[in-house]
Amino acid sequence: MGVKADGSYGRPDSGGLPQANGANRRRTRHPITEGMAFSVSENKPERLGFRVEEAAEAIGVSRDLIYDLIRTGELRSLKVGRRRIISRQAIEDFMNGQAA
């Protein structure tokens, strides 16, 4: 990588800086799965736990309110290292008005 003649960065074929989402990566084909229509998410189990930000988005409230609900005991959570994990069941219980 370096500075191109027009002053932009990147490989000559990249059109500038590399894309953060991997858009410039080549997609390799696997001989067994080539031509098969399937989604990786079909094989994933349903999530059981969510980060505070994800729970806030799912419920439709702010992150700060989620922390307040946890602090007051209205929403159950699990502390894992430095993270707070909120179970799907805890979110459903809160949304159904059941006590934590």
HELIX and SHEET records of a PDB file:
HELIX    1   1 VAL A   40  ASN A   43  5                                   4    
HELIX    2   2 VAL A   52  ILE A   59  1                                   8    
HELIX    3   3 ARG A   63  ARG A   71  1                                   9    
HELIX    4   4 ARG A   88  MET A   95  1                                   8    
SHEET    1   A 3 GLY A  49  PHE A  50  0                                        
SHEET    2   A 3 ARG A  83  SER A  87 -1                                        
SHEET    3   A 3 LEU A  78  VAL A  80 -1                                        
END                                                                             
